[in-house]
Amino acid sequence: MGSSNFVEWVKEKYYQRKKHDEVPQPKDLAPTIIEIQRVVGRCYKIDIKELEEVTRGQEKEPRNAAIYLLKKHSGVSLAAIGKEFGSIKYSTVSNVVRRIENKLAESNRLSNIITLIREKLCLEQRRNCSFF
């Protein structure tokens, strides 16, 4: 289909065409940026301000996990995610997502952490939902 950046661009550009009048917009049901940051911060036992810090040449797993989860679960654009994390470029966000996906295939530890964060996000959303 093309490069991963092109595929991500197509997904974001045509996302709105997937909506249906009888189905609530998926973005409305998705966790927010702050919800994901809070849960990631709690799971890694760090302040959410640390997720925004840009440190060139150093990989920060909590920050990368938050970026990955935002891309996969929030419906927020790559550019908006980049802005939240120290004004990084959308291509950098895409590269972080790809690196985390590769590490998930190799690391049970990281896979378990991401699963735990996803479970906590679901629990938090249930608590905040006015329907229950």
N, CA, C and O atoms as a GROMACS GRO file, in nm:
protein
  528
    1MET      N    1   0.081  -0.120   0.000
    1MET     CA    2   0.000   0.000   0.000
    1MET      C    3   0.085   0.126   0.000
    1MET      O    4   0.039   0.231  -0.044
    2GLY      N    5   0.205   0.117   0.048
    2GLY     CA    6   0.290   0.233   0.056
    2GLY      C    7   0.360   0.236   0.191
    2GLY      O    8   0.353   0.140   0.267
    3SER      N    9   0.428   0.346   0.218
    3SER     CA   10   0.500   0.358   0.345
    3SER      C   11   0.401   0.367   0.460
    3SER      O   12   0.284   0.398   0.440
    4SER      N   13   0.450   0.340   0.580
    4SER     CA   14   0.362   0.345   0.697
    4SER      C   15   0.311   0.487   0.720
    4SER      O   16   0.199   0.506   0.768
    5ASN      N   17   0.392   0.588   0.688
    5ASN     CA   18   0.346   0.727   0.703
    5ASN      C   19   0.229   0.754   0.610
    5ASN      O   20   0.133   0.822   0.648
    6PHE      N   21   0.236   0.703   0.487
    6PHE     CA   22   0.127   0.721   0.393
    6PHE      C   23   0.001   0.650   0.442
    6PHE      O   24  -0.108   0.706   0.434
    7VAL      N   25   0.016   0.529   0.491
    7VAL     CA   26  -0.099   0.453   0.542
    7VAL      C   27  -0.164   0.528   0.657
    7VAL      O   28  -0.287   0.538   0.663
    8GLU      N   29  -0.084   0.581   0.750
    8GLU     CA   30  -0.138   0.657   0.863
    8GLU      C   31  -0.210   0.782   0.814
    8GLU      O   32  -0.315   0.818   0.868
    9TRP      N   33  -0.155   0.848   0.713
    9TRP     CA   34  -0.219   0.968   0.658
    9TRP      C   35  -0.356   0.934   0.600
    9TRP      O   36  -0.453   1.007   0.624
   10VAL      N   37  -0.364   0.825   0.525
   10VAL     CA   38  -0.492   0.784   0.465
   10VAL      C   39  -0.593   0.752   0.574
   10VAL      O   40  -0.709   0.793   0.565
   11LYS      N   41  -0.550   0.679   0.678
   11LYS     CA   42  -0.642   0.644   0.787
   11LYS      C   43  -0.699   0.770   0.852
   11LYS      O   44  -0.819   0.779   0.876
   12GLU      N   45  -0.612   0.866   0.879
   12GLU     CA   46  -0.658   0.988   0.946
   12GLU      C   47  -0.746   1.072   0.854
   12GLU      O   48  -0.847   1.126   0.900
   13LYS      N   49  -0.710   1.083   0.728
   13LYS     CA   50  -0.786   1.167   0.636
   13LYS      C   51  -0.927   1.115   0.614
   13LYS      O   52  -1.021   1.194   0.604
   14TYR      N   53  -0.943   0.984   0.607
   14TYR     CA   54  -1.073   0.927   0.574
   14TYR      C   55  -1.146   0.868   0.695
   14TYR      O   56  -1.247   0.800   0.678
   15TYR      N   57  -1.098   0.894   0.812
   15TYR     CA   58  -1.162   0.844   0.935
   15TYR      C   59  -1.307   0.888   0.945
   15TYR      O   60  -1.392   0.807   0.981
   16GLN      N   61  -1.337   1.013   0.914
   16GLN     CA   62  -1.472   1.066   0.927
   16GLN      C   63  -1.572   0.994   0.838
   16GLN      O   64  -1.691   0.993   0.869
   17ARG      N   65  -1.529   0.936   0.730
   17ARG     CA   66  -1.621   0.866   0.639
   17ARG      C   67  -1.676   0.738   0.700
   17ARG      O   68  -1.774   0.683   0.650
   18LYS      N   69  -1.614   0.690   0.809
   18LYS     CA   70  -1.658   0.567   0.871
   18LYS      C   71  -1.778   0.587   0.962
   18LYS      O   72  -1.840   0.489   1.004
   19LYS      N   73  -1.812   0.709   0.994
   19LYS     CA   74  -1.919   0.730   1.091
   19LYS      C   75  -2.056   0.698   1.030
   19LYS      O   76  -2.075   0.706   0.909
   20HIS      N   77  -2.148   0.664   1.116
   20HIS     CA   78  -2.281   0.625   1.077
   20HIS      C   79  -2.379   0.697   1.169
   20HIS      O   80  -2.351   0.714   1.288
   21ASP      N   81  -2.494   0.741   1.116
   21ASP     CA   82  -2.590   0.819   1.194
   21ASP      C   83  -2.640   0.748   1.319
   21ASP      O   84  -2.667   0.814   1.420
   22GLU      N   85  -2.653   0.616   1.315
   22GLU     CA   86  -2.708   0.543   1.428
   22GLU      C   87  -2.604   0.495   1.527
   22GLU      O   88  -2.638   0.440   1.631
   23VAL      N   89  -2.479   0.515   1.496
   23VAL     CA   90  -2.371   0.470   1.583
   23VAL      C   91  -2.295   0.592   1.633
   23VAL      O   92  -2.252   0.676   1.554
   24PRO      N   93  -2.278   0.603   1.766
   24PRO     CA   94  -2.201   0.717   1.817
   24PRO      C   95  -2.060   0.718   1.759
   24PRO      O   96  -2.003   0.613   1.728
   25GLN      N   97  -2.006   0.835   1.744
   25GLN     CA   98  -1.871   0.845   1.689
   25GLN      C   99  -1.772   0.774   1.781
   25GLN      O  100  -1.774   0.796   1.902
   26PRO      N  101  -1.686   0.690   1.725
   26PRO     CA  102  -1.588   0.619   1.807
   26PRO      C  103  -1.499   0.714   1.886
   26PRO      O  104  -1.458   0.682   1.998
   27LYS      N  105  -1.468   0.831   1.830
   27LYS     CA  106  -1.382   0.926   1.902
   27LYS      C  107  -1.447   0.972   2.032
   27LYS      O  108  -1.378   0.999   2.130
   28ASP      N  109  -1.582   0.981   2.032
   28ASP     CA  110  -1.651   1.023   2.154
   28ASP      C  111  -1.641   0.918   2.264
   28ASP      O  112  -1.649   0.951   2.382
   29LEU      N  113  -1.622   0.793   2.225
   29LEU     CA  114  -1.615   0.684   2.321
   29LEU      C  115  -1.472   0.653   2.362
   29LEU      O  116  -1.449   0.581   2.459
   30ALA      N  117  -1.376   0.706   2.290
   30ALA     CA  118  -1.236   0.675   2.314
   30ALA      C  119  -1.183   0.748   2.437
   30ALA      O  120  -1.234   0.854   2.474
   31PRO      N  121  -1.082   0.690   2.501
   31PRO     CA  122  -1.020   0.761   2.614
   31PRO      C  123  -0.953   0.890   2.568
   31PRO      O  124  -0.902   0.898   2.456
   32THR      N  125  -0.954   0.989   2.654
   32THR     CA  126  -0.893   1.117   2.621
   32THR      C  127  -0.742   1.112   2.642
   32THR      O  128  -0.689   1.017   2.700
   33ILE      N  129  -0.675   1.214   2.594
   33ILE     CA  130  -0.530   1.224   2.612
   33ILE      C  131  -0.496   1.222   2.760
   33ILE      O  132  -0.407   1.148   2.802
   34ILE      N  133  -0.565   1.302   2.838
   34ILE     CA  134  -0.533   1.312   2.981
   34ILE      C  135  -0.562   1.181   3.053
   34ILE      O  136  -0.488   1.143   3.144
   35GLU      N  137  -0.669   1.111   3.015
   35GLU     CA  138  -0.699   0.981   3.078
   35GLU      C  139  -0.585   0.882   3.052
   35GLU      O  140  -0.541   0.813   3.144
   36ILE      N  141  -0.539   0.876   2.930
   36ILE     CA  142  -0.430   0.784   2.897
   36ILE      C  143  -0.303   0.824   2.971
   36ILE      O  144  -0.233   0.739   3.025
   37GLN      N  145  -0.272   0.954   2.974
   37GLN     CA  146  -0.152   0.999   3.044
   37GLN      C  147  -0.158   0.966   3.193
   37GLN      O  148  -0.059   0.922   3.251
   38ARG      N  149  -0.275   0.986   3.254
   38ARG     CA  150  -0.289   0.956   3.398
   38ARG      C  151  -0.267   0.808   3.428
   38ARG      O  152  -0.195   0.772   3.521
   39VAL      N  153  -0.329   0.722   3.347
   39VAL     CA  154  -0.317   0.578   3.371
   39VAL      C  155  -0.173   0.531   3.347
   39VAL      O  156  -0.120   0.452   3.424
   40VAL      N  157  -0.111   0.580   3.241
   40VAL     CA  158   0.029   0.545   3.214
   40VAL      C  159   0.117   0.593   3.330
   40VAL      O  160   0.204   0.520   3.377
   41GLY      N  161   0.095   0.715   3.376
   41GLY     CA  162   0.171   0.768   3.489
   41GLY      C  163   0.156   0.683   3.613
   41GLY      O  164   0.255   0.654   3.682
   42ARG      N  165   0.033   0.641   3.643
   42ARG     CA  166   0.010   0.556   3.762
   42ARG      C  167   0.078   0.421   3.746
   42ARG      O  168   0.139   0.371   3.840
   43CYS      N  169   0.068   0.360   3.628
   43CYS     CA  170   0.127   0.228   3.608
   43CYS      C  171   0.280   0.231   3.615
   43CYS      O  172   0.342   0.137   3.665
   44TYR      N  173   0.339   0.338   3.566
   44TYR     CA  174   0.485   0.350   3.569
   44TYR      C  175   0.534   0.425   3.694
   44TYR      O  176   0.654   0.442   3.714
   45LYS      N  177   0.439   0.471   3.777
   45LYS     CA  178   0.471   0.544   3.900
   45LYS      C  179   0.555   0.668   3.873
   45LYS      O  180   0.658   0.692   3.937
   46ILE      N  181   0.508   0.748   3.776
   46ILE     CA  182   0.574   0.874   3.743
   46ILE      C  183   0.469   0.984   3.731
   46ILE      O  184   0.350   0.956   3.714
   47ASP      N  185   0.514   1.107   3.742
   47ASP     CA  186   0.427   1.223   3.722
   47ASP      C  187   0.401   1.237   3.572
   47ASP      O  188   0.490   1.214   3.490
   48ILE      N  189   0.279   1.276   3.536
   48ILE     CA  190   0.248   1.285   3.392
   48ILE      C  191   0.330   1.392   3.321
   48ILE      O  192   0.346   1.387   3.199
   49LYS      N  193   0.383   1.488   3.395
   49LYS     CA  194   0.471   1.589   3.334
   49LYS      C  195   0.595   1.525   3.273
   49LYS      O  196   0.650   1.575   3.175
   50GLU      N  197   0.640   1.413   3.332
   50GLU     CA  198   0.757   1.344   3.279
   50GLU      C  199   0.730   1.285   3.140
   50GLU      O  200   0.824   1.264   3.063
   51LEU      N  201   0.605   1.259   3.108
   51LEU     CA  202   0.570   1.204   2.976
   51LEU      C  203   0.592   1.306   2.866
   51LEU      O  204   0.615   1.270   2.751
   52GLU      N  205   0.586   1.434   2.901
   52GLU     CA  206   0.600   1.540   2.802
   52GLU      C  207   0.745   1.578   2.774
   52GLU      O  208   0.775   1.645   2.675
   53GLU      N  209   0.836   1.536   2.861
   53GLU     CA  210   0.976   1.575   2.848
   53GLU      C  211   1.042   1.507   2.728
   53GLU      O  212   1.033   1.385   2.712
   54VAL      N  213   1.107   1.587   2.647
   54VAL     CA  214   1.179   1.536   2.531
   54VAL      C  215   1.326   1.524   2.568
   54VAL      O  216   1.389   1.621   2.609
   55THR      N  217   1.379   1.402   2.555
   55THR     CA  218   1.520   1.379   2.583
   55THR      C  219   1.580   1.313   2.461
   55THR      O  220   1.560   1.194   2.437
   56ARG      N  221   1.653   1.391   2.384
   56ARG     CA  222   1.711   1.340   2.259
   56ARG      C  223   1.807   1.226   2.285
   56ARG      O  224   1.892   1.232   2.375
   57GLY      N  225   1.792   1.121   2.205
   57GLY     CA  226   1.885   1.009   2.213
   57GLY      C  227   1.854   0.909   2.322
   57GLY      O  228   1.917   0.804   2.329
   58GLN      N  229   1.758   0.940   2.409
   58GLN     CA  230   1.721   0.849   2.515
   58GLN      C  231   1.579   0.801   2.494
   58GLN      O  232   1.489   0.881   2.466
   59GLU      N  233   1.559   0.673   2.506
   59GLU     CA  234   1.425   0.617   2.491
   59GLU      C  235   1.359   0.611   2.628
   59GLU      O  236   1.415   0.559   2.724
   60LYS      N  237   1.239   0.665   2.634
   60LYS     CA  238   1.164   0.665   2.759
   60LYS      C  239   1.040   0.578   2.739
   60LYS      O  240   0.945   0.617   2.672
   61GLU      N  241   1.044   0.460   2.799
   61GLU     CA  242   0.935   0.364   2.779
   61GLU      C  243   0.798   0.418   2.818
   61GLU      O  244   0.702   0.399   2.742
   62PRO      N  245   0.783   0.484   2.935
   62PRO     CA  246   0.650   0.533   2.970
   62PRO      C  247   0.594   0.632   2.866
   62PRO      O  248   0.477   0.624   2.829
   63ARG      N  249   0.678   0.721   2.821
   63ARG     CA  250   0.638   0.820   2.721
   63ARG      C  251   0.599   0.752   2.591
   63ARG      O  252   0.496   0.785   2.531
   64ASN      N  253   0.680   0.657   2.548
   64ASN     CA  254   0.652   0.585   2.424
   64ASN      C  255   0.525   0.501   2.436
   64ASN      O  256   0.448   0.490   2.340
   65ALA      N  257   0.503   0.442   2.554
   65ALA     CA  258   0.381   0.365   2.576
   65ALA      C  259   0.259   0.455   2.567
   65ALA      O  260   0.158   0.417   2.508
   66ALA      N  261   0.267   0.574   2.625
   66ALA     CA  262   0.155   0.669   2.618
   66ALA      C  263   0.127   0.711   2.474
   66ALA      O  264   0.011   0.719   2.433
   67ILE      N  265   0.231   0.738   2.399
   67ILE     CA  266   0.215   0.775   2.258
   67ILE      C  267   0.150   0.660   2.182
   67ILE      O  268   0.056   0.682   2.105
   68TYR      N  269   0.198   0.540   2.204
   68TYR     CA  270   0.142   0.421   2.137
   68TYR      C  271  -0.006   0.405   2.169
   68TYR      O  272  -0.088   0.385   2.079
   69LEU      N  273  -0.041   0.414   2.297
   69LEU     CA  274  -0.180   0.396   2.339
   69LEU      C  275  -0.270   0.507   2.285
   69LEU      O  276  -0.385   0.481   2.247
   70LEU      N  277  -0.220   0.628   2.280
   70LEU     CA  278  -0.298   0.738   2.223
   70LEU      C  279  -0.328   0.710   2.076
   70LEU      O  280  -0.441   0.729   2.030
   71LYS      N  281  -0.229   0.667   2.003
   71LYS     CA  282  -0.249   0.639   1.860
   71LYS      C  283  -0.347   0.525   1.841
   71LYS      O  284  -0.432   0.531   1.752
   72LYS      N  285  -0.336   0.422   1.922
   72LYS     CA  286  -0.418   0.304   1.904
   72LYS      C  287  -0.560   0.318   1.958
   72LYS      O  288  -0.651   0.251   1.908
   73HIS      N  289  -0.582   0.404   2.058
   73HIS     CA  290  -0.710   0.403   2.127
   73HIS      C  291  -0.785   0.536   2.133
   73HIS      O  292  -0.902   0.537   2.170
   74SER      N  293  -0.721   0.645   2.099
   74SER     CA  294  -0.788   0.773   2.122
   74SER      C  295  -0.851   0.836   1.998
   74SER      O  296  -0.941   0.918   2.009
   75GLY      N  297  -0.804   0.798   1.880
   75GLY     CA  298  -0.854   0.863   1.759
   75GLY      C  299  -0.794   1.001   1.737
   75GLY      O  300  -0.838   1.073   1.647
   76VAL      N  301  -0.696   1.037   1.816
   76VAL     CA  302  -0.629   1.166   1.804
   76VAL      C  303  -0.526   1.157   1.691
   76VAL      O  304  -0.461   1.053   1.674
   77SER      N  305  -0.511   1.263   1.615
   77SER     CA  306  -0.418   1.262   1.502
   77SER      C  307  -0.272   1.254   1.549
   77SER      O  308  -0.240   1.288   1.663
   78LEU      N  309  -0.186   1.209   1.459
   78LEU     CA  310  -0.043   1.202   1.490
   78LEU      C  311   0.011   1.340   1.526
   78LEU      O  312   0.093   1.353   1.617
   79ALA      N  313  -0.033   1.442   1.454
   79ALA     CA  314   0.013   1.579   1.480
   79ALA      C  315  -0.030   1.625   1.620
   79ALA      O  316   0.049   1.687   1.691
   80ALA      N  317  -0.154   1.595   1.659
   80ALA     CA  318  -0.202   1.634   1.791
   80ALA      C  319  -0.128   1.560   1.901
   80ALA      O  320  -0.098   1.617   2.006
   81ILE      N  321  -0.097   1.433   1.878
   81ILE     CA  322  -0.019   1.357   1.976
   81ILE      C  323   0.119   1.418   1.988
   81ILE      O  324   0.170   1.436   2.099
   82GLY      N  325   0.180   1.450   1.875
   82GLY     CA  326   0.313   1.512   1.877
   82GLY      C  327   0.315   1.642   1.955
   82GLY      O  328   0.410   1.670   2.028
   83LYS      N  329   0.210   1.723   1.940
   83LYS     CA  330   0.200   1.850   2.011
   83LYS      C  331   0.193   1.827   2.162
   83LYS      O  332   0.252   1.903   2.239
   84GLU      N  333   0.121   1.723   2.204
   84GLU     CA  334   0.109   1.691   2.347
   84GLU      C  335   0.240   1.648   2.409
   84GLU      O  336   0.262   1.665   2.529
   85PHE      N  337   0.328   1.591   2.327
   85PHE     CA  338   0.453   1.535   2.378
   85PHE      C  339   0.574   1.616   2.335
   85PHE      O  340   0.672   1.560   2.284
   86GLY      N  341   0.568   1.744   2.356
   86GLY     CA  342   0.684   1.830   2.333
   86GLY      C  343   0.701   1.875   2.190
   86GLY      O  344   0.813   1.897   2.146
   87SER      N  345   0.592   1.889   2.118
   87SER     CA  346   0.594   1.936   1.979
   87SER      C  347   0.684   1.852   1.889
   87SER      O  348   0.762   1.905   1.810
   88ILE      N  349   0.672   1.720   1.901
   88ILE     CA  350   0.746   1.633   1.811
   88ILE      C  351   0.668   1.617   1.681
   88ILE      O  352   0.546   1.633   1.679
   89LYS      N  353   0.738   1.586   1.573
   89LYS     CA  354   0.675   1.573   1.442
   89LYS      C  355   0.588   1.448   1.435
   89LYS      O  356   0.611   1.350   1.507
   90TYR      N  357   0.487   1.453   1.347
   90TYR     CA  358   0.397   1.338   1.333
   90TYR      C  359   0.474   1.214   1.289
   90TYR      O  360   0.437   1.102   1.326
   91SER      N  361   0.580   1.232   1.211
   91SER     CA  362   0.659   1.117   1.166
   91SER      C  363   0.732   1.052   1.284
   91SER      O  364   0.751   0.931   1.286
   92THR      N  365   0.773   1.133   1.381
   92THR     CA  366   0.836   1.080   1.501
   92THR      C  367   0.735   0.999   1.581
   92THR      O  368   0.768   0.892   1.633
   93VAL      N  369   0.612   1.048   1.590
   93VAL     CA  370   0.506   0.975   1.659
   93VAL      C  371   0.485   0.840   1.591
   93VAL      O  372   0.475   0.738   1.658
   94SER      N  373   0.479   0.840   1.460
   94SER     CA  374   0.461   0.717   1.383
   94SER      C  375   0.575   0.619   1.409
   94SER      O  376   0.552   0.499   1.422
   95ASN      N  377   0.698   0.670   1.416
   95ASN     CA  378   0.814   0.585   1.443
   95ASN      C  379   0.809   0.526   1.583
   95ASN      O  380   0.845   0.410   1.603
   96VAL      N  381   0.765   0.604   1.681
   96VAL     CA  382   0.752   0.555   1.819
   96VAL      C  383   0.650   0.441   1.822
   96VAL      O  384   0.674   0.338   1.884
   97VAL      N  385   0.537   0.461   1.756
   97VAL     CA  386   0.432   0.357   1.752
   97VAL      C  387   0.488   0.229   1.691
   97VAL      O  388   0.466   0.120   1.744
   98ARG      N  389   0.560   0.241   1.582
   98ARG     CA  390   0.618   0.124   1.516
   98ARG      C  391   0.721   0.055   1.606
   98ARG      O  392   0.724  -0.068   1.612
   99ARG      N  393   0.804   0.133   1.677
   99ARG     CA  394   0.903   0.073   1.768
   99ARG      C  395   0.835  -0.004   1.881
   99ARG      O  396   0.877  -0.114   1.917
  100ILE      N  397   0.729   0.055   1.937
  100ILE     CA  398   0.657  -0.013   2.046
  100ILE      C  399   0.593  -0.142   1.993
  100ILE      O  400   0.596  -0.244   2.061
  101GLU      N  401   0.534  -0.137   1.875
  101GLU     CA  402   0.475  -0.258   1.816
  101GLU      C  403   0.580  -0.368   1.801
  101GLU      O  404   0.553  -0.484   1.831
  102ASN      N  405   0.699  -0.331   1.756
  102ASN     CA  406   0.807  -0.430   1.742
  102ASN      C  407   0.848  -0.486   1.878
  102ASN      O  408   0.871  -0.606   1.892
  103LYS      N  409   0.858  -0.398   1.977
  103LYS     CA  410   0.897  -0.443   2.111
  103LYS      C  411   0.790  -0.530   2.175
  103LYS      O  412   0.821  -0.623   2.250
  104LEU      N  413   0.664  -0.501   2.146
  104LEU     CA  414   0.555  -0.583   2.201
  104LEU      C  415   0.567  -0.728   2.153
  104LEU      O  416   0.535  -0.821   2.227
  105ALA      N  417   0.612  -0.745   2.030
  105ALA     CA  418   0.628  -0.880   1.975
  105ALA      C  419   0.744  -0.954   2.042
  105ALA      O  420   0.746  -1.077   2.043
  106GLU      N  421   0.838  -0.880   2.099
  106GLU     CA  422   0.958  -0.941   2.157
  106GLU      C  423   0.955  -0.948   2.310
  106GLU      O  424   1.021  -1.034   2.368
  107SER      N  425   0.881  -0.860   2.375
  107SER     CA  426   0.892  -0.844   2.519
  107SER      C  427   0.761  -0.876   2.591
  107SER      O  428   0.662  -0.805   2.577
  108ASN      N  429   0.762  -0.984   2.668
  108ASN     CA  430   0.645  -1.017   2.749
  108ASN      C  431   0.622  -0.911   2.856
  108ASN      O  432   0.507  -0.880   2.888
  109ARG      N  433   0.729  -0.856   2.911
  109ARG     CA  434   0.717  -0.755   3.015
  109ARG      C  435   0.641  -0.634   2.964
  109ARG      O  436   0.545  -0.588   3.027
  110LEU      N  437   0.683  -0.582   2.849
  110LEU     CA  438   0.616  -0.465   2.791
  110LEU      C  439   0.472  -0.499   2.752
  110LEU      O  440   0.381  -0.419   2.773
  111SER      N  441   0.453  -0.616   2.696
  111SER     CA  442   0.318  -0.659   2.658
  111SER      C  443   0.227  -0.664   2.781
  111SER      O  444   0.111  -0.624   2.773
  112ASN      N  445   0.278  -0.713   2.892
  112ASN     CA  446   0.199  -0.719   3.016
  112ASN      C  447   0.166  -0.579   3.068
  112ASN      O  448   0.055  -0.555   3.116
  113ILE      N  449   0.260  -0.487   3.058
  113ILE     CA  450   0.237  -0.350   3.102
  113ILE      C  451   0.129  -0.284   3.016
  113ILE      O  452   0.038  -0.221   3.069
  114ILE      N  453   0.140  -0.298   2.885
  114ILE     CA  454   0.041  -0.238   2.794
  114ILE      C  455  -0.097  -0.299   2.821
  114ILE      O  456  -0.197  -0.226   2.821
  115THR      N  457  -0.104  -0.428   2.842
  115THR     CA  458  -0.231  -0.494   2.874
  115THR      C  459  -0.289  -0.439   3.004
  115THR      O  460  -0.409  -0.411   3.012
  116LEU      N  461  -0.205  -0.423   3.104
  116LEU     CA  462  -0.249  -0.368   3.232
  116LEU      C  463  -0.303  -0.226   3.215
  116LEU      O  464  -0.408  -0.192   3.271
  117ILE      N  465  -0.233  -0.145   3.139
  117ILE     CA  466  -0.278  -0.007   3.114
  117ILE      C  467  -0.412  -0.008   3.042
  117ILE      O  468  -0.502   0.069   3.077
  118ARG      N  469  -0.427  -0.093   2.943
  118ARG     CA  470  -0.555  -0.102   2.870
  118ARG      C  471  -0.669  -0.142   2.964
  118ARG      O  472  -0.778  -0.086   2.956
  119GLU      N  473  -0.643  -0.237   3.053
  119GLU     CA  474  -0.746  -0.280   3.149
  119GLU      C  475  -0.784  -0.166   3.243
  119GLU      O  476  -0.901  -0.145   3.272
  120LYS      N  477  -0.684  -0.093   3.289
  120LYS     CA  478  -0.712   0.020   3.378
  120LYS      C  479  -0.788   0.131   3.306
  120LYS      O  480  -0.874   0.196   3.366
  121LEU      N  481  -0.757   0.153   3.179
  121LEU     CA  482  -0.831   0.252   3.100
  121LEU      C  483  -0.978   0.212   3.089
  121LEU      O  484  -1.068   0.296   3.102
  122CYS      N  485  -1.002   0.084   3.065
  122CYS     CA  486  -1.141   0.036   3.056
  122CYS      C  487  -1.213   0.057   3.188
  122CYS      O  488  -1.328   0.103   3.190
  123LEU      N  489  -1.149   0.024   3.298
  123LEU     CA  490  -1.211   0.042   3.430
  123LEU      C  491  -1.240   0.189   3.456
  123LEU      O  492  -1.347   0.223   3.507
  124GLU      N  493  -1.145   0.276   3.423
  124GLU     CA  494  -1.164   0.419   3.445
  124GLU      C  495  -1.279   0.472   3.360
  124GLU      O  496  -1.358   0.555   3.407
  125GLN      N  497  -1.289   0.426   3.237
  125GLN     CA  498  -1.398   0.472   3.151
  125GLN      C  499  -1.534   0.426   3.203
  125GLN      O  500  -1.632   0.499   3.195
  126ARG      N  501  -1.538   0.305   3.256
  126ARG     CA  502  -1.665   0.256   3.313
  126ARG      C  503  -1.706   0.342   3.432
  126ARG      O  504  -1.824   0.374   3.449
  127ARG      N  505  -1.608   0.379   3.515
  127ARG     CA  506  -1.638   0.463   3.633
  127ARG      C  507  -1.689   0.600   3.592
  127ARG      O  508  -1.776   0.657   3.658
  128ASN      N  509  -1.635   0.654   3.483
  128ASN     CA  510  -1.671   0.789   3.439
  128ASN      C  511  -1.794   0.793   3.350
  128ASN      O  512  -1.842   0.902   3.316
  129CYS      N  513  -1.845   0.679   3.312
  129CYS     CA  514  -1.958   0.674   3.219
  129CYS      C  515  -2.088   0.698   3.293
  129CYS      O  516  -2.113   0.637   3.397
  130SER      N  517  -2.171   0.786   3.242
  130SER     CA  518  -2.296   0.821   3.307
  130SER      C  519  -2.408   0.720   3.281
  130SER      O  520  -2.515   0.731   3.341
  131PHE      N  521  -2.386   0.622   3.194
  131PHE     CA  522  -2.490   0.526   3.161
  131PHE      C  523  -2.502   0.417   3.266
  131PHE      O  524  -2.606   0.352   3.275
  132PHE      N  525  -2.398   0.393   3.346
  132PHE     CA  526  -2.398   0.283   3.442
  132PHE      C  527  -2.416   0.331   3.583
  132PHE      O  528  -2.418   0.250   3.676
   0.00000   0.00000   0.00000
